[in-house]
Amino acid sequence: MSAHTPAPQAQQAFTAAAQAWRESRMDAAEQGFAAAALLEPGWSSAHANLGAVLRRLGKCEAAVASYRRALTVGAEDAGTLSNMGNALRDLGLLEESETAHRRAVALAPDNWGYRYNLALLLRDRRLHGEARAMMAELAATDPENAEIQWDLALADLYLGDYRTGFAGYEWRIKLARNPVRDHPGPRWTGDDPTGRTILLLAEQGFGDALQFARYVPLLAARGARVVLECLPEQAELFASLRDVAALVAKGAPPPVHDCWAPLASLPHLLGTEFHSIPAEIPYLSAPPRPNLRMVPPPGQKLAVGLVWAGKTTPRDRSWPLEQLTPLLGDPRATFYSLQLGPRAGDLKSTGLERLVRDAAPALQSFADTAHVMEHLDLIITIDTSVAHLAGALGRPVWVLLRYVSDWRWQDEPLTSPWYPTMRLFRQPDPSDFKTPVAEMAAELASLIDERH
């Protein structure tokens, strides 16, 4: 705060904004802190608090500017620096974020919150050894903190220590944002399952279910009768999974069973290590769709499915469609859009609807998409649920990865131990959308020439 006492009008606006923040009325908080900062431009706390609200509202560029104002007019403050580092991280400005976070930790080395924020940033910077060491120190200090234990597990998974990482992955159950719902009866803990009926509970997203469904045949091979709960959108597809005794839609009453386990706990319960990932591919197949036919145009040498947008939270898994135009230069390759959701409209807004055939209107389920994939020569995607589906089907799939990607893909390899038919193309920098597409275009040209 500035040396002088703020004017009463500014103080009143600040107090009202602080109350609105506590009550989660973010629009009112934004308005109040903005008024206080306007009336008292030398009041660093008004700028810093406005930055916090703006970031909460997803306005990260404005948040960074507010934090910079706070640091300009006030003393160097560790909390403001750490908060600014978080906003810079949200924007993908990782080097600037690292500078802010390291300075915050230097100013307040005993504050575990600032160290935690730095550790998360270091993970994004692919400095996994340093990030893991910092997470381990924090976990030892606060061993019951589920968020820290969860991020420590992710650090282990990034580093390929799957036995330790998947054990720590169980902390997800205690996360407030991702609780595994309670279920009556005993939970299976990995002992001999012979002769028992085990209910596997759906718990996470589509991609996780597709990835971990591979464990169902392994559990059955140990003598269990497996009942698989799944999201309704995937039920028809999962009916092709080997050794499933019964399928049940998520939330529906399950059949009689002896015990249960979350599906995503199977890598831990079955002792997965990095070099023992079960990868018997394919483990899913598409059901017949006699009315869903793809008629190749004259001269087609390669049929390619294309998906350019996935989830935007907690991290953006999308690619600007216009940046993918280098892939479309050879008419011997026919591109089919498999893009669902609002971003399907990108085809029309960019004019690429004239170059890419839109298959999405015919796709009403994962089973439909799987059927189309089995008639394509290649799938190119940034959406990871599509990547998991193509990989589980054993289809050739190229995955575009943003600079900050998930533990499943690590940071260096061009292939995936989870899916032998998968090729990975990575951003060398968070702002570089051209290099991996250029690499992909060159590979695509070679593939078309081979087919020709």
Beta strands, then each sheet from edge to edge (+ up, - down):
strand 1: 197-201
strand 2: 225-230
strand 3: 244-249
strand 4: 259-262
strand 5: 302-307
strand 6: 333-337
strand 7: 356-358
strand 8: 378-381
strand 9: 397-401
strand 10: 415-416
strand 11: 419-426
sheet 1: 3+ 2+ 1+ 4+
sheet 2: 7+ 6+ 5+ 8+ 9+ 11+ 10-
end
